């Protein structure tokens, strides 16, 4: 594979229920329930969505109980194979949907996430440990011009054919 294009990918995971802002009391309560259920071993083993749950408040629980995302993002130990394989790409294109209510936080679509221990301040990729420590090779890729950050104002996975043709098609040739 020479190019990877992701559309609204939850690269750093999610910490919210789709279409349900944490500012709404019910939604915040629902997130608390999901927080307890998502790391249950049975749920982790059977629901792929649970493997993308990233508890922004309790990073230790996320790293110790999530069976997929902390591993694939090299957040626990460095798997050099993951870095090497990702760095073989000529381009890694990430598309963010600025009005996305499915992926919370939206910055996860560009490998950003909340600052540790809270769920209000989002850090862009360049300010995350994943990047500053180059745990996955994204810093090196960015410095070598291999990362592309595209955005559109649509909701999750909503874009026009014109936008696709203007912004994505050339990566497929």
C-alpha positions in Angstrom: 0.0 0.0 0.0 1.4 3.4 -1.0 -1.3 5.7 0.3 -3.8 5.6 3.1 -6.8 7.9 3.2 -9.1 7.9 6.2 -12.5 9.6 6.3 -13.5 10.7 9.8 -11.3 8.0 11.4 -11.2 7.9 15.2 -7.4 7.7 15.3 -7.2 8.6 19.0 -10.6 7.1 19.8 -13.8 8.6 21.0 -15.1 9.9 24.4 -18.7 10.6 23.8 -22.0 9.3 22.5 -22.8 10.2 18.9 -25.1 13.2 18.5 -25.2 13.7 22.2 -23.1 16.6 23.5 -21.6 16.2 27.0 -23.0 19.6 27.9 -26.4 17.9 28.0 -26.9 16.2 31.4 -28.5 13.1 30.0 -25.6 12.8 27.5 -23.0 13.2 30.2 -24.7 10.5 32.2 -24.9 8.2 29.2 -21.1 8.7 28.7 -20.5 7.7 32.3 -22.4 4.5 31.7 -20.5 3.8 28.5 -17.3 4.5 30.4 -18.0 1.7 32.8 -19.3 -0.8 30.2 -16.7 -0.1 27.4 -13.8 -1.6 29.3 -15.6 -4.7 30.4 -13.6 -7.7 29.0 -16.7 -9.2 27.4 -17.6 -5.9 25.7 -14.0 -5.3 24.6 -13.9 -8.8 23.0 -17.2 -8.5 21.2 -17.8 -4.9 20.1 -15.2 -3.2 17.9 -16.7 0.2 18.9 -15.6 -0.4 22.5 -12.1 -0.8 21.3 -12.2 2.9 20.2 -13.4 4.2 23.6 -10.7 6.5 25.0 -11.5 7.6 28.6 -10.1 11.2 28.6 -10.4 11.5 32.4 -8.8 8.2 33.4 -5.9 7.5 31.0 -4.7 4.6 33.1 -8.0 2.8 32.7 -7.9 3.4 29.0 -4.3 2.1 28.6 -4.8 -1.0 30.9 -8.3 -2.1 29.8 -8.7 -1.2 26.1 -7.4 -4.1 24.1 -6.8 -2.4 20.8 -6.3 1.4 20.5 -3.4 1.9 23.0 -1.6 -1.0 21.4 -2.0 0.1 17.7 -1.1 3.7 18.6 2.1 2.5 20.5 0.9 4.2 23.7 2.0 1.4 26.0 5.2 0.1 24.4 6.8 0.9 21.0 6.2 -1.7 18.4 8.8 -0.8 15.8 6.9 -2.8 13.2 3.9 -0.5 13.5 6.1 2.6 13.0 8.1 1.0 10.1 4.9 -0.1 8.3 3.2 3.3 8.6 6.4 5.0 7.4 6.4 3.0 4.2 3.4 5.0 3.1 4.0 7.7 0.5 1.0 9.6 1.9 -1.3 9.4 4.8 -4.3 11.5 4.2 -6.7 12.2 7.1 -10.1 13.9 6.4 -11.8 15.7 9.2 -15.5 16.6 9.2 -15.7 19.9 11.1 -19.3 19.6 12.0 -19.0 15.9 13.0 -21.3 14.9 15.9 -20.4 11.2 15.6 -16.7 11.4 16.5 -16.1 13.1 19.8 -13.7 14.8 19.9 -13.5 15.8 16.2 -9.8 16.3 16.6 -9.3 12.5 16.8 -9.9 12.5 13.1 -6.4 14.1 12.8 -4.9 12.2 15.8 -5.7 15.0 18.2 -7.3 14.4 21.6 -8.2 16.0 24.9 -5.4 17.1 27.2 -4.9 14.5 29.9 -7.3 14.3 32.8 -10.2 16.4 31.3 -12.6 16.6 28.4 -12.7 20.2 27.4 -9.4 21.3 26.0 -8.5 19.5 22.8 -4.8 19.2 21.7 -3.9 19.1 18.1 -1.7 16.1 17.0 1.5 18.2 17.3 0.9 18.7 21.0 0.2 15.1 21.9 2.7 12.7 23.4 2.0 10.4 20.5 3.6 13.1 18.2 6.2 14.8 20.5 7.6 11.4 21.4 7.1 10.2 17.9 5.7 6.9 19.2 4.0 6.0 15.9 6.3 7.8 13.5 3.8 10.6 12.7 6.2 13.3 13.5 8.8 11.9 11.1 6.1 11.4 8.5 5.0 15.0 8.9 8.5 16.3 8.7 9.0 14.3 5.5 5.8 15.7 3.9 3.9 12.4 4.1 0.9 13.6 6.2 -2.0 15.5 4.6 -4.7 17.1 6.8 -7.9 17.7 4.8 -11.2 19.1 6.2 -14.7 19.7 5.1 -17.6 21.4 6.9 -19.9 18.4 6.6 -21.3 16.1 9.2 -19.7 12.6 9.6 -18.8 11.2 6.2 -20.9 13.9 4.4 -19.1 15.5 1.5 -20.0 16.5 -2.1 -18.8 14.7 -5.1 -17.2 18.0 -6.2 -15.3 18.2 -2.9 -14.2 14.6 -3.3 -13.0 15.2 -6.9 -11.1 18.3 -6.0 -9.5 17.0 -2.8 -9.2 13.3 -2.9 -9.1 12.1 -6.5 -5.5 13.1 -7.2 -4.3 10.9 -4.3 -5.9 7.9 -6.0 -4.0 8.3 -9.3 
